Amino acid sequence: MNPMPNLREAPFAGDDGGRSDSLTAALLEFQREADIGFLPVVAALQDARVLVPVVAILGEIEYDENGLARDKSSEMAAVSITGQDGRSALLAFTCTDSLADWDPKARPVPVTFRQAAQAAIHDGADAVLVDISSAMVAIDGDLLKNLAVGHQLVKAGDEWAWLVSQGSDKDS
């Protein structure tokens, strides 16, 4: 009998698929008073677990002797969309309910928002769209880049600033 492989602890052990209380509060405040800006939402998102949807993509079709088509192969892929302006975005959701509202067949892949930002940039996307089926927030440009490289958005008095840890790349 082979010994059981050593499996790492799940990064989101105990996660019930719900939205965190701090993120819920930030999203509700943003919906109530949009003029406050969405930086409090970004600050709540930066350390949050989000769900990146993965869907099956048909690869090849084969036909049987009666001419009926069937799947020969398929692949799983993260979902990105392209807007009318040509910019692309990776989708992410804050809870399983908002993911299911968008597409009940999509499978959730839990990652940190920072990982989602890194994946978006790696794939050439311009943004991460969060909760497209409800209170959508788009994180793009310098916000996306700063989060992807590990900078931390913090409130300093009445202003927002980036906390840059030693060793992080300021020019990324």
C-alpha positions, 0 to 999 in steps of 0.5 A: 500500500502506498502512503497517502501523499502529503496534501497542502492545507486548502488555502480557503479552508472553511470557506462556505462560498459567501462574501466576506463581511468587510467586502459586503459592507464596502459594496453596500456603502458604494451602492448607497453613496457612489460619490465616496468612490470605490477605493474602499471596495478595492481595499476590501477586495485586495485581500479577499478570496474571489471566485474565477469562473471556469467553463467547459469549452468544446474542443473537437466534435466527432460524428458517429456512423449515423451522423450524430455529433458528440463531444470528442474533447473539451477544455476548461477555461477561465472566462474573459470578456471583451467590451465594445471598446475592445478592452478585455477583462477577466471575470471574478465573483465575490460569492457563489450566489453571484457566480450562479446568477451569472452562469449556474454551470460555471465552476468556481476557482477560489483565488485571492484577488491579487492572484486574479489580478496577476492572471488578468495581466498575464493573459493580457486583460485590461481589467478584472470585472467583479460581480458582473451579474450584480454590483459590478466593479471594474479594477483596471489600469494602475489599480490592477497593476499595483495590486498584482505586484503586491502593493497594499492600498491603505487609507492614510487620514482622508487620503488613499495611498499605496504601501509598497513593501521592500523588494516589490517592483515599484515600476511594474 
